[in-house]
Amino acid sequence: MEQHTPRHRPSGQYAAADSRRAAIIDAALLFFAKAGYLNSSLAKIAEEAGTSATVITHHFGSKQRLLMAVLEAREERTVRTFGRLGPGSGGDSGDDVRALFREVLALASYNLTQPGLIQLYTKLSAEAGDPAHPAHTYFAERYERVARHLASALQRSADRGQLRAGIDPESIAREILAVSDGLQVQWAVTDGRLDFVGMYRAHLDRLTRALTVDGKGLDEPAGEEQRP
């Protein structure tokens, strides 16, 4: 039987395609952040990326799938930078509530270096309240996933004896998300004039003092844990 050698695209073409996709994602992020998803068009995104709407459709299929590619790219970037926050990752956060909150604050500070992403999330989170919005499921699942992760980390701190009795990890996790998102909205609408990091640090410090058995703040050495 005659054998056919598979035809592979040269690596240079892969690199060019990846570069083009990255340029399209960056342009889409810019327009989605400025105008929101609903008011952005493939034609405008294509113009910014130096390509055509046809090429965007070729790479992503639709504006909806392009939006998801933008959100997924942001998620991957965050995981690469702060993957150590994950349970079992062996990172600094471990079962220590102070280390966990310092990592949460570091992630928030990192996000400020990408103002377009904050603007994008601010606009999309409002638009995505509509169940028909293409990002509705993404945001619903993301909030649940992040809240679940924070609650799990807080529960480990409680099991270690760091937290006061009667603490509800899920409620605290939801509070952390609400404060973070609320400050992000205010930071965005004040064009970055709000001291987001300072205010978020102050909240997490107060929360640490209220939650912990030793009552110490975010940057104070922890006291001796009271193990059960």
Beta strands, then each sheet from edge to edge (+ up, - down):
end
